[in-house]
Amino acid sequence: MRAPLINPSLADFADNLERLTKADRLSYPPNLNCFTAITGLYQSLEKIYNHEKESLEGGSIGAMCKGNGRPRMHIRKKVGLSIDYWREKRMSRGNEDEEDDSEEIWRVLVEVEEIPPDFTNMNPITPVRTSDHWVSDEVKKPMYLPTSIRLMLYD
């Protein structure tokens, strides 16, 4: 068995180090830890993904392409959270969770960013919330709606 080749470029390493440095610089322990915030967001998105995987047609591919996407951590040489939202060969049969190097998957990277000073003057909000309970463990919506809500929705 051959050992994998070492990439002579340090571009991926530098990119990941910059991402980690930014999250560390914007953290203010013990009040704010950006790594904890991103992990909590991942855990909540994972609950939604797992619910959609079971309830949407197409399983995991349906959840990725028709739902809110598939959250991933540390994938494709990128440290941090990303969300896969489209898959090139989404109609092909086979293992839905397995990725093929020949297929293209569209994803968005979720990163922390500093708020510009002019934004904070206009909107006095707390921009970050650290939680792993953004989404309840019971993601499912009730099977019925009370009559008063149904009337409001359809009027």
N, C-alpha and C positions, 0 to 999 in steps of 0.2 A: 504494500500500500504506500503510495507516494504522499509525502507531506504537502499541504497546500502552499502555494507560492505566497511569499510575503510581498504585499503591495509596496513598491518603493516610494510611492507618494504619501506624504503625511497630510494631504488635504482633508481626508475624512476625519482623521484624528483631530486636526486643528478646528474643523467645523464643530465636532462634538465637544471639544474642550471649550470653545467659545460659548456654546449653548449652556453647558454646565456652569461656566463662570458667570454668565448673566443671571441664571436662576439663583446662584449662591449670593451674588452681589445684591439682588433685589429682596433677599430674605432678611428678616429681622427677628431672629429667634429671641424669646420663645413665642412672640406674638404671631409671626408670619414665617412659615417655611414653605417656599415655593415648590419644593420637591414633594412635600406632603399634600399641598393643594393639587398638584398635577396627578398624584397617585389617587387621591380621593375622586377627582374628576374621572379618571380612568375606571375606577371601581364602579362608579355610578353609570357610566356609559356602557360598561360590560353587562350590568343588570338589564339595561334596555335592550342591548343586542341579544342577549340570551332569551329574553321574552319574545322579541321579534322573530328570532330564529325558529321558535316553536309555533308562533301564531301566524306568520306570513307564509304565503305560498312560495316554495323554492328553498326553504330552510335557511342555511347561512348565506347563500348567494342572494336570496330574496331580502334578507335582513340588511345585507350590504348595499344592494342596488336599489331597493324599493323603500327600505326603512331609513334609520338614522345612521347607518354605517357600522363598520366593525372596528372597534378600538383596538389598537396594538401598542405595545411598549417595546422599544429598542429593536426595531425591525429595519432591515435593509441598510445596515451600517449607520443608522441615525439613532442617537441616544434620545429617549424621551417618548412622548405620546404622539401617535398619529391616528387618523381615522381613515380607513379604506372605504370609499364610497362608490366605486365602480370597478368592474372586472371585464376585461376584453372578451374572454371566452366563458361568459356567464351561462351560456346555454349548453355547454358541453357536459357530458356525463362524467362520472368519476367522483373521487373524494372532494367534497365541496371545500374543505378547509385546507387542502394541500395546494401549494402554489407551484407553478411551473415557471422556470426562468424565461421561457419563450413568451409567456403571456404578460400583458401589461395590466397593472392595477393602479388606479388613480387613488391618491391619498392626499390628505392635508395634514401638515405638521401643526401641533398645538404647542405654543411656546409662551413663556412669560415675556412681557414687554413693559418698559417704563411708560407711564402716562405722561404726555407732554404737559408742561406747566399751564398752558392756556386752557387745557381741557379741565383741569381740577378747579380752576377759578370759576368756570361756568357751571359745573355739576358737582356739588358737594356730596359725592357718593363714596362708599367704600368699594374699591374696585375688585378686591380679592376676598373670597370666602374659602376657608379651609375646612373641608368636611368630606367624610366618606359616606354620608347619608343624604346626598342630594336627591336620591331616588330611593323609595321604600323597597324593602325586600319583596313586598307584594306589588309587583309592577302592574298586574292585571287591573283593568278597569272593571267596574261592576257590569254585570250582564244587562241590567235594566236601568233606566233613568226615571226618576220620579216624574209624575205627570206635569208638574209645574215647570220643570226644566225642559221637558219635551216640547211644551207649548212655546216656551221662549225660543228654543232652537228653530222651530219650524214656522214661526209667525213672521 
